[in-house]
C-alpha cells in the first residue's frame, strides 16, 4: 500500500488538475476548537485508506485550497478518503501570519503535529477508514509537520507508538533537522 501511495503522489504532481474525478460534496467537520476538516470520501462503504493533506504557513488561501482539492480529487478517484486539515483559521493564524515569524513557524509545527495525530485518531474511529492505512502529506510548513510526525520520538510521545502508514513532504522548511524517521511502511 505505501508504494502505491507514493506513486499516486507523484502522479498528482505530474498530472495536476488534468485528472478530474466526479466528486461528491465534501463533509466539513470541526475537530475540537482549533481544527476544521474538509473530508472528501470515495464511493462505497470502505474501509478506505486515508490521506491527511496539510497546508503551508500561509494557511488555506484560495490558491492553496484549490491545489489541495485537486490532490483530494485524484486521491478519491483512486479510492482514498482525503482530508484537508485547516489548522490556522480557527486559531486566527491564516493569511500568512505564521510565515512572518520564526517563532510562529516553530509553534505551528508543534501544534500542527498534535493536530495531525488527533485527526488520525478521529479517522480511526470512522467505519469507512482503515486505521492502519492513514497517510500524511504536507506542503512547506505542513511538509515539516509530516516529517516531524514520522520521527520515532514523536510517534512514541504523540502517536501512542503508532506511526502514520507513510508520509510525504513537499518542500519542507529547511531550518528543521530530522533524525530517526520511522513509519509502518
N, C-alpha and C positions, 0 to 999 in steps of 0.2 A: 504493500500500500504506500509506504513513504516514497519509493522511487516513482510511482505513478503520480503522486502529488507534486514532486519536484519537476517532473516532466510537464505536468499541467501548468505549473507556474511559469516555466519557460515558454510554453505555448501562449500564455496570456501576454507575456512581454512581446512576443513576435506578432501575434495576431491582433492584439489590442481590441478595439471596438468592432473589428470585422466579424468576429464570432458572436453574433447576437443570438439569444435564445428567447423563446416565449417565456416571459417572466410574470409570475403572479405578483400581486401587490405585497410588498414586504410588510412584515409584522414589526411594529415599533414597541419596544418594551423598556421600561425603566428598571434598572438593576440598582437597588439602593437609592441614595440621594444624588449620587455623582455621575452615574454612567447611564447612557442611553444606547440601546442596541437596535440596529436595523437588521432584522432577520429575513434572509432570502432562502426559502425552502424549496427543494426539488419535489416533484410529484412522488406519490407513493408513501407508504406508511413508515418505511425505514426498518431498522435503524440505518442512518446515513453517517458517513464521515462528515466532519465539520471543520471549517476554517474560520478563524478569527482574523479580521482584517483591521490593522491598526494604522491610523493616520500619522502624519509627521507633526512637527512642532507648531505648524500654523493651525492645526485642527482641521475640522471638516469644512474647508472653504468649498465654494461651488465646484471649482475645478478638481480638487482632491476627492470630493464626494462622487463626482462623475467618474473619475478613474477607478475608485474602489467599487462603484456599482458595475462598471464594466468587468472588473475581476469577478464580482459576485455572479454576474450573468454566465460567464464562462464556467465557473465552478458549479453552479446549479445545473447547467446543461450536462455536466459530467457526473451528476448525482451527489454532489456535496451540498450540505447546508452551509451557507456563507453568512457570517455575522460581521457587520460593520460596527466597530466599537467606538463610540464617541466619549472620550474621557475628559474633554475640555469644556463643552458648552455649559454644563451644569455647574462647573467649578469657576465659571467666568474667566476662562483662560483661552478662549477661541480668538481667531483673528490675528495670530502671530505673536501674542503676548509672551508665550513661552520661548519663542525664538530669540527674543530680545535680551535674554539674561542667562548666563551660565548657571546661576543659582536656580532659576526656574527650570532649565533643562534637567539639572540634577534631580530636583524634586519630582519633576514629571516622570522621569524614568522609574523612580521609586514607587509612586502611587499607581502608575500605569501597569507596572509589573503585578502589583496586587490586583488591579482590575482584571488583567488577563487571566489570572488563576481563578478569580471569582466568577468570571464568565464561563471558563472551562467547567468549573464545578456546577454552575447553573445548568449548562448544557447536558452534563452527565445525568441530571435528573429528568431530562426530557425523554420520552419514549421514542422519539424519532431520531435520536442521535446515538451513535456508537461511542460510548465514553472512552474506549481505548483508541479511538481514531479522531482525536481533536488536534488540529494543527494550528500553528500561529504564523501569520505573515504580517510583517510590518515594514513601513517605509520611513526612512530618515529616523526621527526620534522613535517611531514605532518599531523600526528595524533594530535599534539599540535595545528596546524593551524585549524584542523577540530573543536576541542573543543573551540578555541577562536572564530571561526566563528559562533558558536552556542550561544555565550554569548549575553544576551539581549542588553547590551550597544554596542556591535559590530554590531549586527543586526540593531539597530537604527542608528548608525553612518555610517556604510559602506554598509549595506544591504538595505537601504531605507525602513526599517521597515519590510522587507520580509525575513524571515529566510529560510534556506535550509529546504527541506522536512524532512531530517533526516541526522544525522552524525554518522560515525563510526570511532573510533580512535584505531588503532593497536599500542600498546605500546608507548603512547605519552611520551614525555620527562617529567620527574618527577619534574623538577625545576619550573614548572609553576603552579600557583594556579587558579582554575576555580570556579567561583561563578555564580549563576543566569543564568543557561542554559535555553534556550527557543528554541523549534523547533515547526514546524507546526503539528507534529505527536503526 
